[in-house]
Amino acid sequence: MKPASVPIPSPEVTHGHQTLSGYVRARFDDFSRSQKDVAQYIVDHLDEAAFQTAEELARRANTSSSTVVRFSQALGFEGFPELQQAARDEYRRRVGGGTGQGNGIGDPLGSTTPLFSLDHTEFEAALAADHVNVEDTAHKLARSDVESAVDAIVSAERVLIAGTDQMAFFASYLRHLLMLLDLRAEIVASPSQEALGRLSRIDSQTLVVGLSAGRPHPLITRTMKLARHRKAATLAITDATLSEVARLARIRLYYSSNTPAFVRSHTALLSLIQALAYGVYARDAQSYDVRIKAFRLK
């Protein structure tokens, strides 16, 4: 069944067909909060939506299977099977047109050679997914966005990195890498009094970096809104292209977090952070070498 006829502003088109992901993007603001979680996941992980059950899709989108069904109906489908068929049709057109990102593991239409045999173990499947995540992230990152991110870090008087829960580790690691280059960097990982004090010092000379996976923590959203209000530069590093954090940021870097495991994969995120720091270092390697040596002697 095709989605109900609704006026759609500039839908994505593939081979003359309106795509499911384009339709979802156009309707995104009409969805409830939980339905937006499903929408984000389908747009960024179309291959998984095409071949997973409603229960599995719900688990990966951090919601319930009933929400997945209601989301399908909100788009005009009778239920999830019809939405899934639309996802499969779009995925097949992508692969047939040479634009697919097949993962070769558990993917009926994988366009790359699998790292392991078809009877791979769960351990091997997770490793293979991480391999694909890094590749997928590299393909999707625009050089102009990366250069803009490096420029923003180099030119900022102060870098404030916001990341809570599992993202707090990556915020801390990015801060560590920047401090090795003797750059002023701070983190906000919780709504503590000290962290709120750091937020109060955001100004136009600050670069605010927001890290998120899936639905962003309210603290990260508030931080990005405050940064925009105070004319600060903003950079979002997220695994959801429709994330509110990404929509609030001037510069956006997307990473892939697909995995067969019970938690999101952060392998590509770690690679992205390290590559970003190396990009900063490469701007003036000789000068930064002196700073690194001095930092280690402190």
N, C-alpha and C positions, 0 to 999 in steps of 0.2 A: 504493500500500500504506500502511496506517495504522501508526503506531508500535506496538510491542509493548505489550501490556497490563501496565503497571507501576503500583503505587500512587503517585499524584502528589499532593503536598500543595498544596492551593489553586491549581490551574492557572488560567491566564488563559483566559477564555472570550469568544468573539466570536460573536454571533448564535447562541448555543446550541452552538457547536463549541469543542472544546479547541484552542487555537492552538499552532502549532509553537514560537513563541517562549516561550510559557508552559511548554510541555513541556521545552524546553531549559533554561530557568531552574530548573525543579524538579530536573532531573538534573545540574545544573552541577557539584556537588561530586564526582560520580562519575567525571568525565572525567579523562583524563591531562592533563599540562600543555599539550602541543601541541593536544589536542582542545579545551581551554578557549579557546585562541586562536580556533579556528573558531567555537565557541559564542558568544563575545563578538561576533565580527564579524557573525554571522547575526542575533543579537538586535538589534544597533544599526543594521544595514544590510540589513533584510529585503528591500527593493526590489532591491538588487544581487544578493543570494543567489537571488532568484526568477528572474533572467534572465541570470546569468553562467554560464560554464562552470566545471567543477570546478577547472581549472587557473588560471583568472582569480581565482576566489574564494580559492584557496590562496595566490596571490601577494599578494593584498591582506591576507590574514590572517597573512602572514609564516610560512607553513608549506608543506607539500608536498601535492600532489593526492592521494597515497595516504592522507595523514592525513584529508583531507576525506572520502574513501570510507570509511575505518575509522570516522570519526565518524558518518557516516550509518548504518552498520551497528550501531554502539553504541546508536543510538536505536531500532533495530528495523526499519530500512528495508533493502531488498535492496541498494541502492546510492544514489549521489548523485541520479540522475534522480527517484527516488521522494521523496527529501527535498526536492528542488527543486519538485516538484509541490505538496507540502504548503506550501512557502513561497509559491508563486504563489496557492494557494487562500486563504491568510491575507491576502496582500497585496490580492487582489481584494475580499475582504470588507471590509478596511479602507477601500479606495477607495470601494466601494459604500456604505459607511456614513458616508462623509464624514470619516473620520479619517485618510485616507492622506496621505502627504507626497510626492506626485508631483513629479519634478524637471523634467519637460518636455524633457529632453535624453537621448536614447537610452533613454527609458523608455516602453514600449508603453502604459502606463496613466497617463502624466503628467497631473496634475490642474491644473497651472498653465500659463500661456502661455509658451512658450519665448522666450528673449531673442533667439535667432538662428533663421534658417531651418533647415529639416530637413537641408540639405546643408552644415551648419556645418563649419568647420575644427576641427582638434584644439585650436588656440589658443582658439577661441570656446567649444568644449565645456568646456575647463578653467575659463574665466571664468564660464560659466553655472553650472557645478557649485559654484563658490565663492559665487555669488549665492544659490543654494539653501541652501548650508551655513549662511550667516548667518541666513537666514529660518528654517530648521529649528531652529537653536540658539535663536533668539529665542522660537519657539513652545514649545520644550521646557523652557526655564528657568522655574522657579517663582519668583514674586516673593518668597515667604517665604524661599527658599534664598538669593537674592541679598541680601536685607536682613540675613539672618543672617551672610553673608560680610562685608558692609560693617561690621556691628556688631563682628565679631570683629577686623577690621583696626583699627578705630578704638580699641577698648578694649585691644588688646594693647600691652604694654610693648616688645615686640620681635617682629618678623615674620621668620621663617626660611623662605626659599623654596628648595625642592629640585627640581632638574631637571637631568637629564644628557643628553648627546649633543645631539640637535636641540632638546630642551626647555630646554637651558642658555641659549639665546638668549632665550627667553621669560621664564625666571626672572630673567635679568639686566634685561630690559626692565621687568618688573613692579617689580623693586627700584628701578630708575631713577625710575619714576613715583611710587612711594611716598616716595622720598628728596626729590623735588621738593616734596612736601607736608611735608617735614621730619619724616618718620616713620622710626624706626629699623628698617632692613631689611638682611638679609644673605642670601647665597645659598650653597647647597651644590650644586656641579656635578660633583664628582669625589671619590673617596675619598682626597684628599690629607690631609696632616697638619693643615693649616690648617682644612680643611673638617670633619675629625673633631673638631677643637677646638671648632668652632661647635656641633656636635651635642652635645657634652658639656655645653654651657651651656643646653640646653633645660630649661625649668621650667614651672610652672603659669601663669606670666605670658606665656609665649611662644605665638604663633600659628604653627603649622607648615603651610605650603602645599606640597602635593605635585602636581607637574605630570607627566602621563604621556600617551603616545600608544601605543595597542595594549598589548602586554605591558610592564609597568613594569620599569625597571631594578632589580636587587636592592638597590641603595643607597637608592632611593626607598622601597621597601617597608620596609627596615630603619629608615629615618628615621621613617616613620609609626608603626611599631610602638613605637619608642622614645618618640615623642611621647605615645602613648596610655599607656604605662607611667608616664610622668612627669606625667600629668594635664594635658598641654598641649592647647590648642584645636587642632583639625585641620580643614583645608580641602583637598579634592581637586578638581583641575580636570583632567578626563580626557575622552577621546572614547569610552570603553568603560564602559557602565553596570555591567558585571559585573567590572570591573577590581578587583584586590586592593587597590589604592590607594584606590579609592572605598569599598570595604567597610570599610577601616580608619579612614576619616575620619568626623567628626561632621557636617560640612557638605560637600555635593557639588554641583559645577557641571559640567554635561555640555555638550560642544560637538560639532558634526558635522564630520567630516573626509572625507566622500565626495569622490572625484575620479577622473576617467578617466586621470590621469597615473600615473607610476611611483612617486610618493611621496605620502604623505598630505597633504591640504590643511590648512593652518594659518591660513587667512584668518579663520575664525570664532573661533579661539583668540585671535588678535590683537585682534579686535573685543571679545571678552569681557573680556580683560585691560584694555583701554583704558576700557571701560564701567564695569568694577569700580572702577578708580581714580577715574573721574569721579563715581561714586556716593559714594566716600569724600569727595571734594572738596565735593560738593553738601551734605554734612551741615553744613558751616560755611564757606561760600565766602569770606566776608569775612576770616575768620581765616586760612584757607589761602592767600589772595592775599598776605597779609603774609608768610607763611612762604616762599612761592615767590619773592617779591621778594628776601627776605633770602638765600635759598639761592643765587640767581643772582648776588648781589653778593659772595659768598664768594670 
